[in-house]
Amino acid sequence: MPRFAAGVVVGGVALFSVNNAAADDLPVAKTLTLEVQGEIQEHCSFGSIPDLALGDLTAVGGEYRRHVALDCNIPVDIKVKSSNGGLANTVYPNGQGPYKGKLGYRLNLVVPIRKPALGVVTGSFQSAQLVGGGVLSSNGGVVLDGMELTMRFDQLRGDDALLGGDYSEVIEITVSPS
């Protein structure tokens, strides 16, 4: 009798194994969806621009060029704003008598971008326009290799004499996500 009992137990185990194998044989195709996520940390770094001391304004000529470090892995807007709309006399910004109190300039920005192909966006702003501010957009591109900033001051002519004194201008450049 003990043999018979052992045979029943073995037969039961064999039946259980056959049922597991049958569950793996699927009669129709099944789909498995796997969701994968990740991230790249957004960053935007903006280097400093040294102050520009021009000296004697009657001798100002040519253009002044600076490379500015800028690295943003997101699209950006570059906002430019002028406090005076030109290099202004600190006491008489509107001039006095026949003498002018402001020297205008043109500010040009050249920004290499990737979108995904390489490209360039440019902006050109007259100083008087910058009192209200100007914007240069990367147009959906990311900035990888900085920005070229160029200032060209208006040329003084014989009847365009500047009033004596100190002159100053503050240009604020702000980079923000677009």
C-alpha positions as CSV (number, residue, x, y, z in Angstrom):
1,M,0.0,0.0,0.0
2,P,2.7,2.5,0.6
3,R,3.8,2.2,-3.1
4,F,0.4,3.2,-4.3
5,A,0.3,6.4,-2.2
6,A,3.7,7.4,-3.5
7,G,2.5,6.9,-7.0
8,V,-0.5,9.1,-6.5
9,V,1.7,12.0,-5.2
10,V,4.1,11.7,-8.2
11,G,1.2,11.6,-10.7
12,G,-0.3,14.8,-9.1
13,V,3.0,16.7,-9.5
14,A,3.3,15.6,-13.1
15,L,-0.2,16.9,-13.8
16,F,0.6,20.3,-12.2
17,S,3.8,20.6,-14.4
18,V,1.8,20.0,-17.5
19,N,-0.7,22.8,-16.6
20,N,2.2,25.3,-16.2
21,A,3.6,24.5,-19.6
22,A,0.2,24.9,-21.2
23,A,-0.1,28.5,-19.7
24,D,3.0,29.6,-21.7
25,D,1.6,28.5,-25.0
26,L,-0.5,31.6,-25.9
27,P,-3.0,31.2,-28.7
28,V,-2.8,34.9,-29.8
29,A,-0.1,37.6,-29.8
30,K,0.2,39.8,-26.7
31,T,1.7,43.3,-26.4
32,L,3.9,44.6,-23.6
33,T,4.3,48.4,-23.3
34,L,7.5,49.7,-21.5
35,E,7.7,53.3,-20.5
36,V,11.2,54.8,-20.4
37,Q,11.9,58.2,-18.8
38,G,15.0,60.4,-18.3
39,E,16.1,64.0,-18.2
40,I,18.8,66.4,-19.0
41,Q,19.3,69.2,-16.6
42,E,18.5,72.6,-18.2
43,H,21.3,75.1,-17.9
44,C,22.2,78.5,-19.1
45,S,25.5,80.2,-18.2
46,F,26.3,83.8,-19.2
47,G,29.8,85.2,-18.8
48,S,30.7,88.7,-17.7
49,I,31.4,91.6,-20.0
50,P,34.2,94.0,-18.9
51,D,33.3,97.7,-18.7
52,L,34.5,99.7,-21.7
53,A,36.4,102.9,-21.0
54,L,36.6,105.0,-24.2
55,G,38.7,107.9,-23.1
56,D,38.4,111.1,-25.2
57,L,35.1,110.8,-27.1
58,T,36.2,113.2,-29.8
59,A,38.7,110.5,-30.9
60,V,36.3,107.6,-30.7
61,G,36.2,105.7,-34.0
62,G,35.9,102.2,-35.4
63,E,34.1,99.5,-33.5
64,Y,34.5,97.7,-30.2
65,R,34.0,94.0,-30.3
66,R,33.7,91.6,-27.3
67,H,33.1,87.8,-27.2
68,V,30.7,87.0,-24.4
69,A,30.6,83.5,-23.0
70,L,27.0,82.1,-23.4
71,D,26.0,78.4,-23.2
72,C,22.3,77.5,-23.0
73,N,20.9,74.0,-23.8
74,I,17.4,75.6,-24.0
75,P,16.0,78.2,-26.5
76,V,16.5,81.7,-25.1
77,D,15.6,85.4,-25.6
78,I,18.3,87.9,-25.2
79,K,16.9,91.2,-24.0
80,V,18.9,94.4,-24.3
81,K,18.0,97.7,-22.6
82,S,19.8,101.0,-22.5
83,S,19.5,103.5,-19.6
84,N,20.3,106.6,-21.7
85,G,19.8,105.7,-25.4
86,G,23.4,106.7,-26.0
87,L,26.5,107.8,-24.2
88,A,25.0,110.7,-22.3
89,N,26.6,113.7,-20.6
90,T,26.1,113.0,-16.8
91,V,25.0,116.7,-16.1
92,Y,23.4,117.8,-19.4
93,P,22.2,114.7,-21.3
94,N,20.3,116.9,-23.7
95,G,23.2,119.1,-24.4
96,Q,23.6,122.9,-23.9
97,G,23.5,125.6,-26.6
98,P,25.0,124.3,-29.8
99,Y,26.7,121.3,-28.1
100,K,25.2,117.8,-28.0
101,G,24.9,115.9,-24.8
102,K,24.6,112.4,-26.2
103,L,26.7,110.2,-28.5
104,G,24.6,107.4,-30.2
105,Y,25.8,104.0,-31.2
106,R,24.6,100.8,-32.9
107,L,24.8,97.5,-31.0
108,N,25.1,94.3,-33.0
109,L,24.7,90.8,-31.6
110,V,25.7,87.6,-33.4
111,V,24.8,84.3,-31.8
112,P,25.7,80.9,-33.2
113,I,22.9,78.4,-32.5
114,R,22.1,74.7,-33.2
115,K,18.5,73.8,-34.2
116,P,19.5,70.8,-34.9
117,A,21.6,72.2,-37.8
118,L,24.1,74.9,-37.1
119,G,22.9,78.5,-37.7
120,V,23.3,82.1,-36.6
121,V,20.8,84.7,-35.3
122,T,21.7,88.3,-35.4
123,G,20.2,91.5,-33.9
124,S,21.1,95.1,-34.7
125,F,19.9,97.9,-32.4
126,Q,20.2,101.7,-32.5
127,S,20.9,103.1,-29.0
128,A,17.8,105.3,-29.0
129,Q,15.6,102.3,-29.6
130,L,17.2,100.4,-26.7
131,V,15.6,102.8,-24.1
132,G,12.4,100.8,-24.6
133,G,14.4,97.6,-25.0
134,G,15.1,95.2,-27.8
135,V,14.9,91.4,-28.0
136,L,16.9,88.8,-30.0
137,S,15.4,85.3,-30.0
138,S,17.4,82.1,-30.6
139,N,14.3,81.0,-32.6
140,G,14.1,77.6,-31.0
141,G,17.8,76.9,-31.2
142,V,20.3,76.4,-28.4
143,V,23.3,78.6,-27.9
144,L,26.6,76.7,-27.7
145,D,29.5,79.0,-28.6
146,G,28.9,82.4,-27.0
147,M,27.9,85.7,-28.5
148,E,29.7,88.4,-30.4
149,L,28.8,91.9,-29.2
150,T,29.9,94.8,-31.4
151,M,29.4,98.6,-30.7
152,R,29.9,101.2,-33.4
153,F,29.6,104.8,-32.2
154,D,28.1,107.5,-34.3
155,Q,30.7,109.6,-36.1
156,L,31.0,113.2,-34.9
157,R,30.9,115.8,-37.7
158,G,32.0,119.4,-37.6
159,D,28.7,120.8,-36.3
160,D,28.1,117.8,-34.0
161,A,30.4,118.9,-31.2
162,L,29.8,117.3,-27.8
163,L,29.4,119.3,-24.6
164,G,32.4,119.0,-22.3
165,G,32.1,116.7,-19.3
166,D,31.7,113.0,-18.3
167,Y,29.6,110.7,-20.4
168,S,28.1,107.3,-19.4
169,E,25.8,104.6,-20.5
170,V,24.5,101.4,-18.9
171,I,23.5,98.6,-21.2
172,E,21.6,95.7,-19.5
173,I,21.6,92.3,-21.2
174,T,19.3,89.7,-19.9
175,V,19.1,86.0,-21.1
176,S,15.9,84.1,-20.3
177,P,14.2,81.0,-21.5
178,S,11.9,81.6,-24.6
